[in-house]
Amino acid sequence: MSGIVRVGCVARFLALLTALANPLPLCAQDNADSGPSRALEAPSDTRPQREKFWWSDEWFEKGLLAVPANHEVIQREVSYANLADKTEVPALLFRPKTPGTYPAILFVHGRRGIDDLTTRLPLRLAARGFVVLAPNLYAARFIEAMPVAHDPATEMDVGAGLDFLLSLPDVSTTRACLASHTRGGYYTLMAAVAQKRQGRQAVCYVSYYPHWQDPRAGEADQVYRYAGEVDRLEIPALIMMGEFEQYQRRRSIEMGVAALKAKQRDVRLIIYPGVGRGFDFRGPQVRTFADDLATKDSIMRAAEFMESHLRRHTKR
Protein backbone atom coordinates (compact mmCIF):
# COMPACT_ATOMS: atom_id res chain seq x y z
CA MET A 1 0.00 0.00 0.00
CA SER A 2 2.80 2.40 0.90
CA GLY A 3 4.35 1.79 -2.52
CA ILE A 4 1.08 2.76 -4.19
CA VAL A 5 0.96 5.93 -2.15
CA ARG A 6 4.50 6.84 -3.13
CA VAL A 7 3.74 6.21 -6.81
CA GLY A 8 0.62 8.34 -6.48
CA CYS A 9 2.62 11.16 -4.91
CA VAL A 10 5.19 10.98 -7.67
CA ALA A 11 2.46 11.07 -10.29
CA ARG A 12 0.89 14.13 -8.70
CA PHE A 13 4.31 15.80 -8.44
CA LEU A 14 4.97 15.14 -12.14
CA ALA A 15 1.54 16.48 -13.00
CA LEU A 16 2.32 19.65 -11.02
CA LEU A 17 5.60 20.09 -12.90
CA THR A 18 3.74 19.68 -16.19
CA ALA A 19 1.19 22.31 -15.14
CA LEU A 20 3.95 24.73 -14.21
CA ALA A 21 5.72 24.16 -17.51
CA ASN A 22 2.45 24.82 -19.37
CA PRO A 23 0.76 27.27 -16.99
CA LEU A 24 -2.04 28.67 -19.13
CA PRO A 25 -3.98 25.96 -20.98
CA LEU A 26 -6.25 28.57 -22.55
CA CYS A 27 -5.10 30.75 -25.41
CA ALA A 28 -4.17 33.65 -23.11
CA GLN A 29 -0.43 33.30 -23.59
CA ASP A 30 -0.75 33.28 -27.36
CA ASN A 31 -3.25 36.11 -27.66
CA ALA A 32 -2.53 38.43 -24.73
CA ASP A 33 0.07 41.09 -25.46
CA SER A 34 0.88 41.50 -21.78
CA GLY A 35 2.46 38.07 -21.26
CA PRO A 36 1.94 35.63 -18.38
CA SER A 37 0.50 36.76 -15.08
CA ARG A 38 -0.01 34.09 -12.39
CA ALA A 39 1.69 31.35 -14.33
CA LEU A 40 4.31 30.99 -11.59
CA GLU A 41 4.97 32.59 -8.21
CA ALA A 42 7.41 34.94 -9.97
CA PRO A 43 6.24 35.11 -13.60
CA SER A 44 8.76 35.85 -16.31
CA ASP A 45 8.23 37.09 -19.84
CA THR A 46 10.92 35.70 -22.13
CA ARG A 47 9.57 37.05 -25.40
CA PRO A 48 11.98 39.15 -27.47
CA GLN A 49 12.13 42.75 -26.27
CA ARG A 50 10.73 44.00 -29.59
CA GLU A 51 7.47 42.17 -28.78
CA LYS A 52 7.05 43.86 -25.40
CA PHE A 53 4.90 46.81 -26.40
CA TRP A 54 5.13 48.28 -22.92
CA TRP A 55 8.94 48.47 -22.87
CA SER A 56 10.61 51.87 -22.38
CA ASP A 57 14.36 52.37 -22.59
CA GLU A 58 13.84 55.91 -21.32
CA TRP A 59 12.41 54.52 -18.09
CA PHE A 60 14.50 51.39 -17.68
CA GLU A 61 17.87 52.89 -18.59
CA LYS A 62 17.43 56.55 -17.57
CA GLY A 63 14.65 56.45 -14.95
CA LEU A 64 12.43 58.85 -16.89
CA LEU A 65 8.68 58.44 -16.44
CA ALA A 66 6.14 59.48 -19.05
CA VAL A 67 4.15 62.50 -17.89
CA PRO A 68 0.40 62.17 -18.53
CA ALA A 69 -1.74 65.05 -19.73
CA ASN A 70 -3.83 66.39 -16.88
CA HIS A 71 -6.78 68.74 -17.36
CA GLU A 72 -9.40 70.02 -14.98
CA VAL A 73 -12.70 68.73 -16.39
CA ILE A 74 -16.10 70.33 -16.70
CA GLN A 75 -19.26 68.43 -17.53
CA ARG A 76 -22.72 69.39 -18.65
CA GLU A 77 -25.95 67.68 -19.52
CA VAL A 78 -26.90 67.57 -23.19
CA SER A 79 -29.28 65.63 -25.38
CA TYR A 80 -29.56 64.66 -29.02
CA ALA A 81 -32.15 63.04 -31.26
CA ASN A 82 -32.04 59.59 -32.77
CA LEU A 83 -33.65 60.54 -36.07
CA ALA A 84 -34.57 56.92 -36.83
CA ASP A 85 -37.44 57.00 -34.32
CA LYS A 86 -37.24 60.54 -32.90
CA THR A 87 -36.01 59.34 -29.49
CA GLU A 88 -34.37 62.03 -27.37
CA VAL A 89 -31.18 60.64 -25.82
CA PRO A 90 -29.84 62.36 -22.68
CA ALA A 91 -26.07 62.40 -22.30
CA LEU A 92 -23.21 63.83 -20.29
CA LEU A 93 -20.54 65.82 -22.07
CA PHE A 94 -17.08 66.00 -20.50
CA ARG A 95 -14.29 68.28 -21.70
CA PRO A 96 -11.21 70.08 -20.37
CA LYS A 97 -11.98 73.36 -18.64
CA THR A 98 -9.29 75.18 -20.63
CA PRO A 99 -10.89 76.80 -23.70
CA GLY A 100 -10.09 75.24 -27.04
CA THR A 101 -10.95 72.24 -29.16
CA TYR A 102 -10.06 68.62 -28.39
CA PRO A 103 -10.25 65.17 -30.04
CA ALA A 104 -13.56 63.29 -29.82
CA ILE A 105 -14.39 60.13 -27.86
CA LEU A 106 -17.78 58.44 -27.59
CA PHE A 107 -18.03 56.52 -24.31
CA VAL A 108 -20.76 53.89 -23.98
CA HIS A 109 -21.74 52.46 -20.61
CA GLY A 110 -22.37 48.82 -19.82
CA ARG A 111 -25.25 46.98 -18.17
CA ARG A 112 -24.76 48.94 -14.97
CA GLY A 113 -25.71 52.14 -16.78
CA ILE A 114 -24.57 55.66 -15.97
CA ASP A 115 -24.13 56.30 -12.25
CA ASP A 116 -21.73 57.95 -9.80
CA LEU A 117 -19.14 55.19 -10.27
CA THR A 118 -19.22 54.73 -14.03
CA THR A 119 -19.20 58.45 -14.85
CA ARG A 120 -15.61 58.45 -13.59
CA LEU A 121 -14.54 56.60 -16.73
CA PRO A 122 -15.47 59.30 -19.29
CA LEU A 123 -14.28 61.96 -16.82
CA ARG A 124 -10.82 60.34 -16.66
CA LEU A 125 -10.62 60.28 -20.44
CA ALA A 126 -11.59 63.95 -20.65
CA ALA A 127 -8.88 64.73 -18.10
CA ARG A 128 -6.34 63.42 -20.63
CA GLY A 129 -7.44 66.07 -23.13
CA PHE A 130 -10.54 64.87 -25.00
CA VAL A 131 -14.15 65.86 -25.52
CA VAL A 132 -16.11 62.82 -24.32
CA LEU A 133 -19.80 62.19 -24.93
CA ALA A 134 -21.44 59.61 -22.65
CA PRO A 135 -25.02 58.82 -23.73
CA ASN A 136 -27.43 57.46 -21.14
CA LEU A 137 -29.01 54.75 -23.29
CA TYR A 138 -31.24 53.41 -20.56
CA ALA A 139 -32.73 56.76 -19.57
CA ALA A 140 -33.56 57.39 -23.22
CA ARG A 141 -35.66 54.20 -23.38
CA PHE A 142 -36.94 54.13 -19.76
CA ILE A 143 -34.89 51.00 -19.06
CA GLU A 144 -34.00 50.11 -15.48
CA ALA A 145 -30.32 49.73 -14.60
CA MET A 146 -28.78 46.23 -14.87
CA PRO A 147 -31.24 44.90 -17.48
CA VAL A 148 -31.02 41.29 -18.59
CA ALA A 149 -32.96 41.92 -21.79
CA HIS A 150 -31.48 43.88 -24.68
CA ASP A 151 -33.34 46.49 -26.71
CA PRO A 152 -31.72 46.69 -30.18
CA ALA A 153 -33.10 50.22 -30.62
CA THR A 154 -30.44 51.38 -28.16
CA GLU A 155 -27.77 50.41 -30.71
CA MET A 156 -29.05 53.13 -33.05
CA ASP A 157 -28.91 55.62 -30.17
CA VAL A 158 -25.15 54.97 -30.05
CA GLY A 159 -24.74 55.68 -33.76
CA ALA A 160 -26.74 58.89 -33.44
CA GLY A 161 -24.42 59.86 -30.60
CA LEU A 162 -21.49 59.76 -33.02
CA ASP A 163 -23.32 62.10 -35.40
CA PHE A 164 -24.00 64.54 -32.57
CA LEU A 165 -20.49 64.39 -31.08
CA LEU A 166 -18.76 65.11 -34.37
CA SER A 167 -21.01 68.12 -34.97
CA LEU A 168 -19.90 69.90 -31.79
CA PRO A 169 -17.83 73.08 -32.24
CA ASP A 170 -15.37 72.20 -29.46
CA VAL A 171 -14.32 68.94 -31.19
CA SER A 172 -11.02 69.20 -33.05
CA THR A 173 -11.28 66.00 -35.13
CA THR A 174 -13.39 64.80 -38.04
CA ARG A 175 -13.51 61.31 -36.56
CA ALA A 176 -13.99 59.85 -33.07
CA CYS A 177 -12.77 56.87 -31.10
CA LEU A 178 -15.16 54.47 -29.42
CA ALA A 179 -14.60 53.68 -25.73
CA SER A 180 -16.67 51.35 -23.56
CA HIS A 181 -16.80 48.69 -20.93
CA THR A 182 -18.80 45.47 -20.46
CA ARG A 183 -22.04 45.53 -22.54
CA GLY A 184 -21.00 48.87 -23.98
CA GLY A 185 -18.44 46.86 -25.94
CA TYR A 186 -21.30 45.24 -27.84
CA TYR A 187 -23.08 48.56 -28.44
CA THR A 188 -19.93 50.14 -29.89
CA LEU A 189 -19.16 47.02 -31.93
CA MET A 190 -22.56 47.25 -33.57
CA ALA A 191 -22.20 50.99 -34.21
CA ALA A 192 -18.82 50.41 -35.85
CA VAL A 193 -19.59 47.29 -37.87
CA ALA A 194 -23.33 46.74 -38.33
CA GLN A 195 -23.97 50.46 -38.88
CA LYS A 196 -20.84 50.74 -41.06
CA ARG A 197 -19.45 53.69 -39.15
CA GLN A 198 -15.91 52.31 -38.76
CA GLY A 199 -13.43 54.27 -40.82
CA ARG A 200 -16.13 56.73 -41.77
CA GLN A 201 -16.78 58.18 -38.30
CA ALA A 202 -14.97 55.87 -35.85
CA VAL A 203 -11.24 55.27 -36.25
CA CYS A 204 -10.43 53.17 -33.18
CA TYR A 205 -12.11 50.91 -30.65
CA VAL A 206 -11.21 50.65 -26.95
CA SER A 207 -13.07 48.45 -24.50
CA TYR A 208 -12.69 47.07 -20.99
CA TYR A 209 -13.76 43.39 -20.79
CA PRO A 210 -16.35 43.83 -23.58
CA HIS A 211 -19.41 41.64 -23.91
CA TRP A 212 -18.64 40.41 -27.42
CA GLN A 213 -21.90 38.58 -27.95
CA ASP A 214 -25.47 39.56 -28.69
CA PRO A 215 -27.14 39.68 -25.24
CA ARG A 216 -30.16 37.99 -26.82
CA ALA A 217 -28.16 34.95 -27.94
CA GLY A 218 -28.63 31.57 -26.27
CA GLU A 219 -26.50 30.05 -23.55
CA ALA A 220 -24.23 28.09 -25.90
CA ASP A 221 -23.45 31.21 -27.92
CA GLN A 222 -22.74 33.19 -24.76
CA VAL A 223 -20.26 30.61 -23.50
CA TYR A 224 -18.62 29.24 -26.65
CA ARG A 225 -18.88 31.90 -29.37
CA TYR A 226 -18.36 35.57 -30.01
CA ALA A 227 -20.57 37.86 -32.12
CA GLY A 228 -19.95 37.53 -35.84
CA GLU A 229 -19.47 41.31 -36.08
CA VAL A 230 -16.11 40.89 -34.28
CA ASP A 231 -14.69 39.24 -37.42
CA ARG A 232 -15.60 42.38 -39.38
CA LEU A 233 -13.99 44.84 -36.99
CA GLU A 234 -11.34 46.57 -39.09
CA ILE A 235 -10.34 49.65 -37.09
CA PRO A 236 -7.48 49.37 -34.56
CA ALA A 237 -8.68 47.88 -31.28
CA LEU A 238 -7.37 47.88 -27.71
CA ILE A 239 -9.01 45.40 -25.32
CA MET A 240 -8.28 45.29 -21.58
CA MET A 241 -9.40 42.91 -18.86
CA GLY A 242 -8.29 41.40 -15.55
CA GLU A 243 -6.87 37.92 -15.26
CA PHE A 244 -9.75 37.01 -12.92
CA GLU A 245 -12.42 37.94 -15.47
CA GLN A 246 -15.38 35.55 -15.64
CA TYR A 247 -14.53 32.51 -17.71
CA GLN A 248 -17.32 32.84 -20.28
CA ARG A 249 -16.50 36.52 -20.92
CA ARG A 250 -12.77 35.88 -21.06
CA ARG A 251 -13.19 32.98 -23.45
CA SER A 252 -15.13 34.99 -26.05
CA ILE A 253 -12.69 37.91 -25.81
CA GLU A 254 -9.64 35.69 -26.30
CA MET A 255 -11.27 33.81 -29.17
CA GLY A 256 -12.30 37.07 -30.84
CA VAL A 257 -8.83 38.58 -30.45
CA ALA A 258 -7.25 35.39 -31.84
CA ALA A 259 -9.53 35.57 -34.89
CA LEU A 260 -8.67 39.23 -35.50
CA LYS A 261 -4.96 38.56 -35.17
CA ALA A 262 -5.26 35.69 -37.64
CA LYS A 263 -6.73 38.22 -40.07
CA GLN A 264 -3.72 40.53 -39.47
CA ARG A 265 -5.93 43.17 -37.84
CA ASP A 266 -4.46 45.80 -35.53
CA VAL A 267 -5.66 44.49 -32.16
CA ARG A 268 -4.04 44.34 -28.74
CA LEU A 269 -5.25 42.45 -25.67
CA ILE A 270 -3.89 43.51 -22.27
CA ILE A 271 -4.60 41.24 -19.30
CA TYR A 272 -3.89 42.90 -15.95
CA PRO A 273 -2.67 40.56 -13.20
CA GLY A 274 -4.38 40.43 -9.83
CA VAL A 275 -7.68 42.05 -10.84
CA GLY A 276 -11.08 40.99 -12.06
CA ARG A 277 -14.27 42.52 -13.39
CA GLY A 278 -14.89 46.15 -12.57
CA PHE A 279 -11.31 47.08 -11.72
CA ASP A 280 -11.83 50.31 -13.67
CA PHE A 281 -14.66 51.59 -11.46
CA ARG A 282 -14.90 49.58 -8.20
CA GLY A 283 -15.62 51.79 -5.19
CA PRO A 284 -13.18 52.61 -2.38
CA GLN A 285 -14.79 50.25 0.13
CA VAL A 286 -13.71 47.19 -1.91
CA ARG A 287 -10.99 48.63 -4.10
CA THR A 288 -7.55 47.02 -4.05
CA PHE A 289 -4.08 48.36 -4.77
CA ALA A 290 -4.00 46.15 -7.89
CA ASP A 291 -7.29 47.70 -9.09
CA ASP A 292 -5.79 51.15 -8.85
CA LEU A 293 -2.53 50.25 -10.57
CA ALA A 294 -4.41 48.59 -13.44
CA THR A 295 -6.85 51.49 -13.81
CA LYS A 296 -4.14 54.15 -13.91
CA ASP A 297 -2.09 52.20 -16.42
CA SER A 298 -5.07 51.37 -18.60
CA ILE A 299 -6.38 54.94 -18.80
CA MET A 300 -2.97 56.23 -19.85
CA ARG A 301 -2.56 53.51 -22.49
CA ALA A 302 -6.10 54.07 -23.77
CA ALA A 303 -5.52 57.82 -24.04
CA GLU A 304 -2.21 57.37 -25.87
CA PHE A 305 -3.80 54.81 -28.22
CA MET A 306 -6.77 57.03 -29.08
CA GLU A 307 -4.73 60.21 -29.45
CA SER A 308 -2.38 58.47 -31.87
CA HIS A 309 -5.26 57.40 -34.12
CA LEU A 310 -7.17 60.68 -33.92
CA ARG A 311 -4.15 62.88 -34.60
CA ARG A 312 -4.31 62.35 -38.35
CA HIS A 313 -7.97 63.42 -38.42
CA THR A 314 -7.50 66.92 -36.97
CA LYS A 315 -9.75 69.46 -38.67
CA ARG A 316 -7.91 71.72 -41.11
C-alpha positions in Angstrom: 0.0 0.0 0.0 2.8 2.4 0.9 4.4 1.8 -2.5 1.1 2.8 -4.2 1.0 5.9 -2.2 4.5 6.8 -3.1 3.7 6.2 -6.8 0.6 8.3 -6.5 2.6 11.2 -4.9 5.2 11.0 -7.7 2.5 11.1 -10.3 0.9 14.1 -8.7 4.3 15.8 -8.4 5.0 15.1 -12.1 1.5 16.5 -13.0 2.3 19.7 -11.0 5.6 20.1 -12.9 3.7 19.7 -16.2 1.2 22.3 -15.1 4.0 24.7 -14.2 5.7 24.2 -17.5 2.4 24.8 -19.4 0.8 27.3 -17.0 -2.0 28.7 -19.1 -4.0 26.0 -21.0 -6.3 28.6 -22.6 -5.1 30.8 -25.4 -4.2 33.7 -23.1 -0.4 33.3 -23.6 -0.7 33.3 -27.4 -3.3 36.1 -27.7 -2.5 38.4 -24.7 0.1 41.1 -25.5 0.9 41.5 -21.8 2.5 38.1 -21.3 1.9 35.6 -18.4 0.5 36.8 -15.1 0.0 34.1 -12.4 1.7 31.4 -14.3 4.3 31.0 -11.6 5.0 32.6 -8.2 7.4 34.9 -10.0 6.2 35.1 -13.6 8.8 35.8 -16.3 8.2 37.1 -19.8 10.9 35.7 -22.1 9.6 37.0 -25.4 12.0 39.2 -27.5 12.1 42.7 -26.3 10.7 44.0 -29.6 7.5 42.2 -28.8 7.1 43.9 -25.4 4.9 46.8 -26.4 5.1 48.3 -22.9 8.9 48.5 -22.9 10.6 51.9 -22.4 14.4 52.4 -22.6 13.8 55.9 -21.3 12.4 54.5 -18.1 14.5 51.4 -17.7 17.9 52.9 -18.6 17.4 56.5 -17.6 14.6 56.4 -15.0 12.4 58.9 -16.9 8.7 58.4 -16.4 6.1 59.5 -19.1 4.2 62.5 -17.9 0.4 62.2 -18.5 -1.7 65.0 -19.7 -3.8 66.4 -16.9 -6.8 68.7 -17.4 -9.4 70.0 -15.0 -12.7 68.7 -16.4 -16.1 70.3 -16.7 -19.3 68.4 -17.5 -22.7 69.4 -18.7 -25.9 67.7 -19.5 -26.9 67.6 -23.2 -29.3 65.6 -25.4 -29.6 64.7 -29.0 -32.1 63.0 -31.3 -32.0 59.6 -32.8 -33.7 60.5 -36.1 -34.6 56.9 -36.8 -37.4 57.0 -34.3 -37.2 60.5 -32.9 -36.0 59.3 -29.5 -34.4 62.0 -27.4 -31.2 60.6 -25.8 -29.8 62.4 -22.7 -26.1 62.4 -22.3 -23.2 63.8 -20.3 -20.5 65.8 -22.1 -17.1 66.0 -20.5 -14.3 68.3 -21.7 -11.2 70.1 -20.4 -12.0 73.4 -18.6 -9.3 75.2 -20.6 -10.9 76.8 -23.7 -10.1 75.2 -27.0 -10.9 72.2 -29.2 -10.1 68.6 -28.4 -10.2 65.2 -30.0 -13.6 63.3 -29.8 -14.4 60.1 -27.9 -17.8 58.4 -27.6 -18.0 56.5 -24.3 -20.8 53.9 -24.0 -21.7 52.5 -20.6 -22.4 48.8 -19.8 -25.3 47.0 -18.2 -24.8 48.9 -15.0 -25.7 52.1 -16.8 -24.6 55.7 -16.0 -24.1 56.3 -12.3 -21.7 57.9 -9.8 -19.1 55.2 -10.3 -19.2 54.7 -14.0 -19.2 58.5 -14.8 -15.6 58.5 -13.6 -14.5 56.6 -16.7 -15.5 59.3 -19.3 -14.3 62.0 -16.8 -10.8 60.3 -16.7 -10.6 60.3 -20.4 -11.6 63.9 -20.7 -8.9 64.7 -18.1 -6.3 63.4 -20.6 -7.4 66.1 -23.1 -10.5 64.9 -25.0 -14.2 65.9 -25.5 -16.1 62.8 -24.3 -19.8 62.2 -24.9 -21.4 59.6 -22.6 -25.0 58.8 -23.7 -27.4 57.5 -21.1 -29.0 54.7 -23.3 -31.2 53.4 -20.6 -32.7 56.8 -19.6 -33.6 57.4 -23.2 -35.7 54.2 -23.4 -36.9 54.1 -19.8 -34.9 51.0 -19.1 -34.0 50.1 -15.5 -30.3 49.7 -14.6 -28.8 46.2 -14.9 -31.2 44.9 -17.5 -31.0 41.3 -18.6 -33.0 41.9 -21.8 -31.5 43.9 -24.7 -33.3 46.5 -26.7 -31.7 46.7 -30.2 -33.1 50.2 -30.6 -30.4 51.4 -28.2 -27.8 50.4 -30.7 -29.0 53.1 -33.1 -28.9 55.6 -30.2 -25.1 55.0 -30.0 -24.7 55.7 -33.8 -26.7 58.9 -33.4 -24.4 59.9 -30.6 -21.5 59.8 -33.0 -23.3 62.1 -35.4 -24.0 64.5 -32.6 -20.5 64.4 -31.1 -18.8 65.1 -34.4 -21.0 68.1 -35.0 -19.9 69.9 -31.8 -17.8 73.1 -32.2 -15.4 72.2 -29.5 -14.3 68.9 -31.2 -11.0 69.2 -33.0 -11.3 66.0 -35.1 -13.4 64.8 -38.0 -13.5 61.3 -36.6 -14.0 59.8 -33.1 -12.8 56.9 -31.1 -15.2 54.5 -29.4 -14.6 53.7 -25.7 -16.7 51.4 -23.6 -16.8 48.7 -20.9 -18.8 45.5 -20.5 -22.0 45.5 -22.5 -21.0 48.9 -24.0 -18.4 46.9 -25.9 -21.3 45.2 -27.8 -23.1 48.6 -28.4 -19.9 50.1 -29.9 -19.2 47.0 -31.9 -22.6 47.3 -33.6 -22.2 51.0 -34.2 -18.8 50.4 -35.8 -19.6 47.3 -37.9 -23.3 46.7 -38.3 -24.0 50.5 -38.9 -20.8 50.7 -41.1 -19.4 53.7 -39.1 -15.9 52.3 -38.8 -13.4 54.3 -40.8 -16.1 56.7 -41.8 -16.8 58.2 -38.3 -15.0 55.9 -35.9 -11.2 55.3 -36.3 -10.4 53.2 -33.2 -12.1 50.9 -30.6 -11.2 50.6 -26.9 -13.1 48.5 -24.5 -12.7 47.1 -21.0 -13.8 43.4 -20.8 -16.4 43.8 -23.6 -19.4 41.6 -23.9 -18.6 40.4 -27.4 -21.9 38.6 -28.0 -25.5 39.6 -28.7 -27.1 39.7 -25.2 -30.2 38.0 -26.8 -28.2 34.9 -27.9 -28.6 31.6 -26.3 -26.5 30.0 -23.6 -24.2 28.1 -25.9 -23.4 31.2 -27.9 -22.7 33.2 -24.8 -20.3 30.6 -23.5 -18.6 29.2 -26.6 -18.9 31.9 -29.4 -18.4 35.6 -30.0 -20.6 37.9 -32.1 -20.0 37.5 -35.8 -19.5 41.3 -36.1 -16.1 40.9 -34.3 -14.7 39.2 -37.4 -15.6 42.4 -39.4 -14.0 44.8 -37.0 -11.3 46.6 -39.1 -10.3 49.7 -37.1 -7.5 49.4 -34.6 -8.7 47.9 -31.3 -7.4 47.9 -27.7 -9.0 45.4 -25.3 -8.3 45.3 -21.6 -9.4 42.9 -18.9 -8.3 41.4 -15.6 -6.9 37.9 -15.3 -9.8 37.0 -12.9 -12.4 37.9 -15.5 -15.4 35.5 -15.6 -14.5 32.5 -17.7 -17.3 32.8 -20.3 -16.5 36.5 -20.9 -12.8 35.9 -21.1 -13.2 33.0 -23.5 -15.1 35.0 -26.1 -12.7 37.9 -25.8 -9.6 35.7 -26.3 -11.3 33.8 -29.2 -12.3 37.1 -30.8 -8.8 38.6 -30.5 -7.3 35.4 -31.8 -9.5 35.6 -34.9 -8.7 39.2 -35.5 -5.0 38.6 -35.2 -5.3 35.7 -37.6 -6.7 38.2 -40.1 -3.7 40.5 -39.5 -5.9 43.2 -37.8 -4.5 45.8 -35.5 -5.7 44.5 -32.2 -4.0 44.3 -28.7 -5.3 42.4 -25.7 -3.9 43.5 -22.3 -4.6 41.2 -19.3 -3.9 42.9 -16.0 -2.7 40.6 -13.2 -4.4 40.4 -9.8 -7.7 42.1 -10.8 -11.1 41.0 -12.1 -14.3 42.5 -13.4 -14.9 46.2 -12.6 -11.3 47.1 -11.7 -11.8 50.3 -13.7 -14.7 51.6 -11.5 -14.9 49.6 -8.2 -15.6 51.8 -5.2 -13.2 52.6 -2.4 -14.8 50.3 0.1 -13.7 47.2 -1.9 -11.0 48.6 -4.1 -7.5 47.0 -4.1 -4.1 48.4 -4.8 -4.0 46.1 -7.9 -7.3 47.7 -9.1 -5.8 51.2 -8.8 -2.5 50.2 -10.6 -4.4 48.6 -13.4 -6.8 51.5 -13.8 -4.1 54.1 -13.9 -2.1 52.2 -16.4 -5.1 51.4 -18.6 -6.4 54.9 -18.8 -3.0 56.2 -19.8 -2.6 53.5 -22.5 -6.1 54.1 -23.8 -5.5 57.8 -24.0 -2.2 57.4 -25.9 -3.8 54.8 -28.2 -6.8 57.0 -29.1 -4.7 60.2 -29.5 -2.4 58.5 -31.9 -5.3 57.4 -34.1 -7.2 60.7 -33.9 -4.2 62.9 -34.6 -4.3 62.3 -38.4 -8.0 63.4 -38.4 -7.5 66.9 -37.0 -9.7 69.5 -38.7 -7.9 71.7 -41.1 
